[in-house]
Amino acid sequence: MRINERRSLWRRLKPYVAVFDPPLLLLLALLLTTSLVTLYSASLGIPGKIEDQLRNIAMCVLVMWITANVSPQNMMRIAVPAYGVTVLLLVAVALFGTIKLGARRWLHIGIIDIQPSELAKIAVPLMLAWYFQNQQGHLRWHSYLVGALLLMVPVGLIMRQPDLGTSLLVVAAGFAVIYLAGLPWRAMLALVVAGACFMPVAWSMMHDYQRERVMTLIDPTADPLGKGFHIIQSTIAIGSGGLAGKGWTKGTQTHLEFIPERTTDFIFSVYSEEFGLMGNLFLMLLYLLLIGRGMMIAASAPNFFTRLLAGAMTMIFFTYAFVNMGMVSGILPVVGVPLPFMSYGGTALLTLGIVSGILMSVQRHRKLVQT
């Protein structure tokens, strides 16, 4: 009787559980478990962090499940409205957004503040995938020009806030769609040359704090107790971990509070100090497997739209991890990008939950989408 009851319960639960892609879900579970272990150490003396992060993870899983239940056909239907609403919200931020810490990134609506640039991480690649799907079969050079304009409008508005980190993520996801849509190598080479020629102009357009971050990257020792302090202490923490690390909760740089933002953007420094090179290799292996799974889903996607969309979502994972690790290691400027599924915070986890849900939706519905 009990066996029959269990089978009946599984039959009722199976449609809800089947939306998750097992390999992807396993990798996310390992990353989130590693995050909680690291966050416990990083937040010693800061009550409530673990409980808050558990709630954030629960919301992430819920959003992931909801997104995974949305078919790619429905994603195509909402692509244009989502892009239009996102651009309008970004314009609203530019006109009358809330200024916090010197940046105008938030929009006050009713009793809540929203950050429309987070929506752009999903809406922009979604729109570009829809556009190139409709252009499939008769792509011309002007098709890629229109795609570039669709990308640069929201990116320009985000840069104006200013928010360099989010701009990089949106550009990476958007460019992934344009590249996978068949952007010729000659066009890519022209973009590289044009970008190099534009560098002096870009430098003159950058805010003072952005130029200071670049100069700090080049020589953090020029101001070791000021602007270079965070990078210097972060690299000390990473290097002092050695081969096997100092041990869980035994990181001196962490617990003597030399590492800035140790629960959010610089949590990789905490992890490196306590788990060393071996721990870093394990973490990077998880990210490589996560990116590899995303690429497999993109490669097996049944049509142009889903391939482009899955490729862009995978690129988001890569950009998050690469920029954050490079930032805290001193090889990239500090731009405020969290480490995916590791850093404390709800907004980034919700975005990553949607990204993961889109990949799961593509994988789940691949047999239902007509080629």
VEXDREN-2710 file (C-alpha; in Angstrom, 1 decimal):
% VEXDREN-2710
k/r/px/py/pz
1/MET/0.0/0.0/0.0
2/ARG/2.8/2.4/0.9
3/ILE/4.6/1.7/-2.3
4/ASN/1.5/2.5/-4.3
5/GLU/1.0/5.7/-2.3
6/ARG/4.6/6.7/-3.0
7/ARG/4.1/6.0/-6.7
8/SER/0.9/8.0/-6.7
9/LEU/2.6/10.9/-5.0
10/TRP/5.5/10.8/-7.5
11/ARG/3.1/10.9/-10.4
12/ARG/1.5/14.0/-8.9
13/LEU/4.8/15.7/-8.3
14/LYS/6.6/14.6/-11.5
15/PRO/5.2/17.3/-13.8
16/TYR/6.4/20.0/-11.4
17/VAL/9.9/18.5/-10.8
18/ALA/10.4/17.5/-14.5
19/VAL/10.9/21.1/-15.5
20/PHE/14.3/21.1/-14.0
21/ASP/17.3/20.0/-16.0
22/PRO/19.1/17.5/-13.7
23/PRO/22.8/18.3/-14.7
24/LEU/22.2/22.0/-14.5
25/LEU/20.3/21.7/-11.2
26/LEU/23.1/19.6/-9.7
27/LEU/25.7/22.2/-10.6
28/LEU/23.6/25.1/-9.2
29/ALA/23.1/23.1/-6.0
30/LEU/26.8/22.6/-5.6
31/LEU/27.5/26.3/-6.3
32/LEU/24.9/27.4/-3.8
33/THR/26.1/25.0/-1.2
34/THR/29.6/26.3/-1.6
35/SER/28.2/29.8/-1.4
36/LEU/26.5/29.2/2.0
37/VAL/29.7/27.6/3.4
38/THR/31.8/30.6/2.3
39/LEU/29.1/33.1/3.3
40/TYR/29.0/31.6/6.9
41/SER/32.6/32.4/7.3
42/ALA/32.5/35.8/5.6
43/SER/29.5/36.9/7.7
44/LEU/30.8/35.9/11.1
45/GLY/29.7/38.7/13.4
46/ILE/27.1/39.9/10.9
47/PRO/23.8/38.3/12.1
48/GLY/21.1/37.4/9.7
49/LYS/23.1/36.9/6.5
50/ILE/22.7/33.2/6.1
51/GLU/18.9/33.4/6.8
52/ASP/18.5/36.2/4.3
53/GLN/20.5/34.3/1.7
54/LEU/18.4/31.1/2.2
55/ARG/15.3/33.3/1.4
56/ASN/17.1/34.6/-1.6
57/ILE/17.9/31.1/-2.8
58/ALA/14.2/30.1/-2.3
59/MET/13.1/33.0/-4.4
60/CYS/15.7/32.1/-7.0
61/VAL/14.5/28.5/-7.3
62/LEU/10.9/29.7/-7.5
63/VAL/11.7/32.2/-10.3
64/MET/13.7/29.5/-12.0
65/TRP/10.8/27.1/-11.9
66/ILE/8.3/29.7/-13.2
67/THR/10.6/30.6/-16.0
68/ALA/11.3/27.0/-16.9
69/ASN/7.5/26.5/-17.4
70/VAL/7.4/29.3/-20.0
71/SER/7.7/27.9/-23.4
72/PRO/10.1/29.4/-26.0
73/GLN/7.1/30.3/-28.1
74/ASN/5.7/32.4/-25.3
75/MET/9.2/34.0/-24.8
76/MET/9.1/35.0/-28.4
77/ARG/5.7/36.7/-27.9
78/ILE/6.9/38.7/-25.0
79/ALA/10.3/39.7/-26.4
80/VAL/9.2/43.0/-28.1
81/PRO/7.0/44.2/-25.2
82/ALA/9.7/43.3/-22.6
83/TYR/12.3/45.2/-24.6
84/GLY/10.1/48.2/-25.0
85/VAL/9.1/48.4/-21.4
86/THR/12.8/48.0/-20.3
87/VAL/13.9/50.9/-22.6
88/LEU/11.0/53.1/-21.3
89/LEU/12.0/52.3/-17.7
90/LEU/15.6/53.2/-18.5
91/VAL/14.5/56.5/-20.0
92/ALA/12.4/57.1/-16.9
93/VAL/15.5/56.4/-14.7
94/ALA/17.5/59.0/-16.7
95/LEU/14.7/61.6/-16.3
96/PHE/13.7/61.2/-12.7
97/GLY/15.4/58.2/-11.2
98/THR/16.5/57.9/-7.6
99/ILE/20.2/58.8/-6.9
100/LYS/22.0/56.5/-4.6
101/LEU/25.8/56.6/-3.9
102/GLY/26.2/59.1/-6.7
103/ALA/24.5/57.0/-9.4
104/ARG/21.0/57.3/-10.9
105/ARG/20.1/53.6/-11.2
106/TRP/16.8/53.2/-9.3
107/LEU/13.2/54.1/-10.1
108/HIS/10.7/54.6/-7.3
109/ILE/7.3/53.1/-8.1
110/GLY/4.8/53.2/-5.3
111/ILE/6.4/51.7/-2.3
112/ILE/9.3/49.9/-4.0
113/ASP/12.5/50.8/-5.9
114/ILE/13.3/48.9/-9.0
115/GLN/16.5/48.7/-11.0
116/PRO/15.5/48.5/-14.7
117/SER/19.1/47.8/-15.8
118/GLU/18.7/44.3/-14.3
119/LEU/15.7/43.7/-16.7
120/ALA/18.0/44.6/-19.6
121/LYS/20.2/41.6/-19.0
122/ILE/17.2/39.4/-20.0
123/ALA/15.2/41.7/-22.3
124/VAL/18.0/42.7/-24.6
125/PRO/19.2/39.2/-25.7
126/LEU/15.6/38.1/-25.8
127/MET/14.8/40.9/-28.3
128/LEU/17.9/40.3/-30.4
129/ALA/17.1/36.6/-30.6
130/TRP/13.6/37.4/-31.7
131/TYR/14.8/39.9/-34.3
132/PHE/17.4/37.5/-35.9
133/GLN/14.8/34.7/-35.8
134/ASN/12.6/36.8/-38.0
135/GLN/15.5/37.8/-40.2
136/GLN/16.7/34.2/-40.7
137/GLY/17.2/33.3/-44.3
138/HIS/17.7/36.8/-45.5
139/LEU/20.4/38.3/-43.2
140/ARG/22.3/41.2/-44.7
141/TRP/24.9/43.6/-43.4
142/HIS/22.2/46.0/-42.3
143/SER/20.5/43.3/-40.3
144/TYR/23.6/43.2/-38.0
145/LEU/23.6/47.0/-37.9
146/VAL/20.0/47.0/-36.7
147/GLY/20.9/44.4/-34.1
148/ALA/23.8/46.6/-32.9
149/LEU/21.4/49.6/-32.6
150/LEU/19.0/47.5/-30.6
151/LEU/21.9/46.6/-28.3
152/MET/23.4/50.0/-28.0
153/VAL/20.2/51.9/-27.1
154/PRO/19.7/50.3/-23.6
155/VAL/23.5/50.0/-23.1
156/GLY/23.9/53.8/-23.7
157/LEU/21.1/54.5/-21.2
158/ILE/22.8/52.2/-18.6
159/MET/26.2/53.7/-19.1
160/ARG/24.6/57.1/-18.5
161/GLN/23.5/56.1/-15.0
162/PRO/26.5/55.2/-14.7
163/ASP/26.7/51.4/-14.3
164/LEU/29.7/50.0/-16.1
165/GLY/29.3/46.5/-14.6
166/THR/25.8/46.0/-15.9
167/SER/26.7/47.5/-19.2
168/LEU/29.4/44.9/-19.7
169/LEU/27.0/42.1/-18.9
170/VAL/24.3/43.4/-21.3
171/VAL/26.9/44.0/-24.1
172/ALA/28.3/40.4/-23.6
173/ALA/24.8/38.8/-23.8
174/GLY/23.8/41.0/-26.7
175/PHE/27.0/40.5/-28.7
176/ALA/26.7/36.7/-28.1
177/VAL/23.4/36.8/-30.0
178/ILE/24.8/38.9/-32.8
179/TYR/27.9/36.7/-33.1
180/LEU/25.9/33.4/-33.1
181/ALA/23.5/34.9/-35.7
182/GLY/26.4/34.7/-38.1
183/LEU/28.4/37.9/-37.8
184/PRO/31.2/37.8/-40.4
185/TRP/34.8/37.7/-39.2
186/ARG/35.6/40.7/-41.3
187/ALA/32.9/42.7/-39.4
188/MET/34.3/41.5/-36.1
189/LEU/37.8/42.6/-37.1
190/ALA/36.4/46.0/-38.1
191/LEU/34.7/46.3/-34.7
192/VAL/38.0/45.6/-33.0
193/VAL/39.8/48.2/-35.0
194/ALA/37.0/50.7/-34.5
195/GLY/37.0/50.0/-30.8
196/ALA/40.7/50.6/-30.6
197/CYS/40.4/53.9/-32.4
198/PHE/37.5/54.9/-30.1
199/MET/39.5/54.3/-26.9
200/PRO/40.8/57.9/-26.6
201/VAL/37.3/59.2/-27.0
202/ALA/35.9/56.7/-24.5
203/TRP/38.5/57.7/-22.0
204/SER/37.5/61.3/-22.3
205/MET/33.8/60.4/-21.8
206/MET/34.5/58.3/-18.7
207/HIS/33.6/59.6/-15.2
208/ASP/36.4/60.5/-12.9
209/TYR/35.8/57.5/-10.7
210/GLN/35.9/55.2/-13.7
211/ARG/39.3/56.6/-14.8
212/GLU/40.6/56.3/-11.3
213/ARG/39.6/52.6/-11.3
214/VAL/41.6/52.0/-14.4
215/MET/44.6/53.8/-13.0
216/THR/44.3/51.8/-9.8
217/LEU/44.3/48.6/-11.8
218/ILE/47.5/49.6/-13.5
219/ASP/49.3/50.6/-10.3
220/PRO/47.3/50.0/-7.0
221/THR/50.5/50.7/-5.0
222/ALA/50.2/54.4/-6.1
223/ASP/47.6/54.9/-3.3
224/PRO/48.0/51.8/-1.1
225/LEU/45.9/53.2/1.8
226/GLY/43.2/54.8/-0.4
227/LYS/41.9/53.7/-3.8
228/GLY/44.4/50.8/-4.1
229/PHE/43.7/49.4/-0.6
230/HIS/40.9/47.1/-1.6
231/ILE/42.7/45.5/-4.6
232/ILE/45.9/45.1/-2.6
233/GLN/44.2/43.4/0.3
234/SER/42.1/41.2/-2.0
235/THR/45.2/39.9/-3.9
236/ILE/47.0/39.3/-0.5
237/ALA/44.1/37.2/0.6
238/ILE/44.0/35.2/-2.6
239/GLY/47.8/34.6/-2.5
240/SER/48.0/33.8/1.2
241/GLY/45.6/30.9/0.7
242/GLY/48.4/28.9/-0.8
243/LEU/47.7/25.4/-2.1
244/ALA/45.1/24.1/0.4
245/GLY/44.0/27.3/2.1
246/LYS/44.1/28.4/5.8
247/GLY/41.0/26.4/6.6
248/TRP/37.3/27.2/6.9
249/THR/36.6/30.3/9.1
250/LYS/40.4/30.8/9.6
251/GLY/41.1/33.4/7.1
252/THR/43.0/36.3/8.7
253/GLN/42.4/38.8/5.9
254/THR/38.7/38.1/6.1
255/HIS/38.2/38.1/9.9
256/LEU/40.4/41.0/10.5
257/GLU/38.2/42.9/8.1
258/PHE/40.8/43.8/5.5
259/ILE/38.7/42.5/2.6
260/PRO/36.0/44.9/1.4
261/GLU/32.5/43.8/0.6
262/ARG/33.5/40.3/1.7
263/THR/30.0/38.9/1.5
264/THR/29.2/40.3/-2.0
265/ASP/31.6/41.4/-4.7
266/PHE/34.8/40.1/-3.0
267/ILE/33.6/36.8/-1.7
268/PHE/36.0/35.0/-4.0
269/SER/38.8/36.5/-2.0
270/VAL/37.3/34.9/1.2
271/TYR/36.9/31.6/-0.6
272/SER/40.5/31.7/-2.0
273/GLU/42.1/32.5/1.4
274/GLU/40.3/29.7/3.2
275/PHE/40.3/27.0/0.5
276/GLY/43.4/27.8/-1.5
277/LEU/44.4/26.9/-5.0
278/MET/42.7/23.5/-4.7
279/GLY/39.4/25.1/-3.8
280/ASN/39.7/27.6/-6.6
281/LEU/40.2/24.8/-9.1
282/PHE/37.1/23.1/-7.8
283/LEU/35.1/26.3/-8.1
284/MET/36.3/27.0/-11.6
285/LEU/35.5/23.4/-12.6
286/LEU/31.9/24.0/-11.4
287/TYR/31.7/27.2/-13.6
288/LEU/33.3/25.4/-16.6
289/LEU/30.8/22.6/-16.3
290/LEU/27.9/25.1/-15.9
291/ILE/29.0/27.0/-19.0
292/GLY/29.5/23.7/-20.8
293/ARG/26.0/22.5/-19.9
294/GLY/24.6/25.8/-21.2
295/MET/26.6/25.3/-24.5
296/MET/25.2/21.8/-24.8
297/ILE/21.7/23.1/-24.4
298/ALA/22.3/25.8/-27.0
299/ALA/23.9/23.3/-29.4
300/SER/20.9/20.9/-29.2
301/ALA/18.3/23.7/-29.3
302/PRO/15.8/23.0/-32.1
303/ASN/15.6/26.4/-33.8
304/PHE/17.4/29.6/-34.4
305/PHE/15.7/31.6/-31.7
306/THR/16.3/29.0/-28.9
307/ARG/20.0/28.6/-30.0
308/LEU/20.6/32.3/-29.9
309/LEU/18.8/32.7/-26.6
310/ALA/20.5/29.8/-24.9
311/GLY/23.9/30.9/-26.1
312/ALA/23.3/34.4/-24.7
313/MET/22.2/33.1/-21.4
314/THR/25.4/30.9/-21.2
315/MET/27.4/34.0/-22.0
316/ILE/25.9/35.7/-19.0
317/PHE/27.2/33.0/-16.7
318/PHE/30.7/33.3/-18.3
319/THR/30.8/37.1/-18.1
320/TYR/29.7/37.2/-14.4
321/ALA/32.3/34.7/-13.4
322/PHE/35.2/36.0/-15.5
323/VAL/34.7/39.7/-14.6
324/ASN/34.3/39.1/-10.9
325/MET/37.3/36.8/-10.6
326/GLY/39.4/39.1/-12.7
327/MET/38.2/42.1/-10.7
328/VAL/39.2/40.7/-7.3
329/SER/42.4/39.2/-8.6
330/GLY/43.6/42.6/-9.9
331/ILE/43.5/41.9/-13.6
332/LEU/40.3/43.9/-14.4
333/PRO/39.0/47.2/-12.9
334/VAL/36.5/47.0/-10.1
335/VAL/33.1/47.3/-11.7
336/GLY/30.7/45.9/-9.1
337/VAL/29.8/42.5/-10.7
338/PRO/28.9/39.7/-8.2
339/LEU/30.2/36.2/-8.4
340/PRO/27.3/34.1/-9.8
341/PHE/25.5/31.9/-7.2
342/MET/28.2/32.7/-4.7
343/SER/27.8/36.4/-3.7
344/TYR/25.2/37.5/-1.1
345/GLY/22.3/39.4/-2.6
346/GLY/18.8/38.9/-3.9
347/THR/18.7/40.9/-7.1
348/ALA/21.6/39.1/-8.9
349/LEU/20.2/35.7/-7.7
350/LEU/16.8/36.5/-9.2
351/THR/18.4/37.4/-12.5
352/LEU/20.5/34.3/-12.5
353/GLY/17.4/32.3/-11.6
354/ILE/15.6/33.6/-14.7
355/VAL/18.7/32.9/-16.8
356/SER/18.8/29.3/-15.5
357/GLY/15.1/28.9/-16.0
358/ILE/15.4/30.0/-19.7
359/LEU/18.0/27.3/-20.3
360/MET/15.8/24.7/-18.6
361/SER/12.9/25.8/-20.7
362/VAL/14.9/25.5/-23.9
363/GLN/16.0/22.0/-22.9
364/ARG/12.6/20.9/-21.7
365/HIS/10.7/22.1/-24.8
366/ARG/13.2/21.2/-27.4
367/LYS/11.0/18.3/-28.7
368/LEU/8.0/20.5/-28.8
369/VAL/9.5/23.4/-30.8
370/GLN/9.3/23.0/-34.6
371/THR/12.5/23.4/-36.5
END
